[in-house]
Amino acid sequence: MTSASPSAPIEFINLKAQYAALRDSINARLQKVLDHGQYILGPEVAEMEQKLAAFTGARHCVSVASGTEALLISLMALGLKAGDEVITTPFTFAATVEVIALLGAKPVFVDVETDTCNMRAAQIAAKITERTRAIMPVSLYGQCADMDEINAVASAHGLPVIEDAAQSFGASYKGRKSCALSTIGCTSFFPSKPLGCYGDGGAIFTNDDAIALACREIRVHGQSKRYTHTRIGVGGRMDTLQCAVVLGKLERFDWEIARRAELGARYTKLLAESGSGIATTAIRPDRDCVWAQFTVFVEQRDAVQDGLKQRGIPTAVHYPIPLNQQPAYAALCCPDCCPDSNHVAARVLSLPMSPDLTYAEQDRIVAALVEVVGALRA
Ligand SMILES: *Cc1c(COP(=O)(O)O)cnc(C)c1O
């Protein structure tokens, strides 16, 4: 990649620069799989699972076909069935809520904090009923939710907690790693996530031997051994080739986490010092964010997005409509029950973010954002 001239296009997530840095290692690992030919559950699958379990500190890692599949298989392993309730947030990617509905259960929404966009732990207790079977917080934008408070209310009611850690792999919370903070942690290796592969992939983490065994069996059609189906399962394995990509990316992942933290802090500082008053996502002092997204809050978002686009800066909105307002889920719950989710959904704007973002690009993005927001206010 040539270094940034003022008009060079900026990637929203620069996967090309990452591949350029890891090319030899990733190519060699992919070639090895092509040579041994064990495309399904080959040796790279177990190697990746062991490395990721060690990385997070969880006893078990079960790789699966996607982050969505990780959530679905986890709920199946917990025995979720029609009529059950799962407490979660409406301000998330559709998959979090979709898997609950797919099993015939009911998502029960708790509103979010307006500065972190994570679930309000203090509002969970009031939503627990005799049908509640699990609590599913999302560690949004790469920052863990209030996991200690959530675990406390869950354990007081004997409920499991599933952390949707699709955006937070590599993040830490009070010195412990995301995915290993609750009964189950689920992550995604979708290419744009903090640890991505080159297709779909995901993983389930747990310290519970019985849950891990159930997840392993469910991901291969509920088989306890070949052609013995002890449970109802799915075809939910992660390919050996995709595991090889993750193994290649793990080689500089610690550097990437540090770089993400540095870039996130630098964005926050540059915007604070700009005098523009543009609010950024708050990070709690007891956790380290991996900045899956660097998200700011702006008024007149469409116009801001448009102004940035004209200046060659791509942005994205995660997410414009809370799930309780979506046509598919509106019937399940009150459309106005989460005012703070509505508030942030109208204002959030994610800026380009990835470990290979350069300081020059970041300076250009901040200058453009400050200019566009200033012009709209004038
Ligand atoms: C990406 C994402 C998922 C789904 O992961 P896939 O691998 O795309 O299936 C689930 N939850 C959240 C919060 C996500 O960001």
The ligand as an ORCA input file, in Angstrom:
! r2SCAN-3c Opt
* xyz 0 1
  C     -21.424    -10.167     13.854
  C     -22.327    -10.346     14.997
  C     -23.042    -11.541     15.210
  C     -23.116    -12.641     14.176
  O     -21.899    -13.147     13.762
  P     -21.819    -13.877     12.317
  O     -20.481    -14.542     12.370
  O     -21.904    -12.807     11.295
  O     -22.926    -14.844     12.242
  C     -23.781    -11.665     16.355
  N     -23.851    -10.681     17.266
  C     -23.195     -9.518     17.104
  C     -23.277     -8.477     18.169
  C     -22.422     -9.303     15.955
  O     -21.772     -8.138     15.803
*
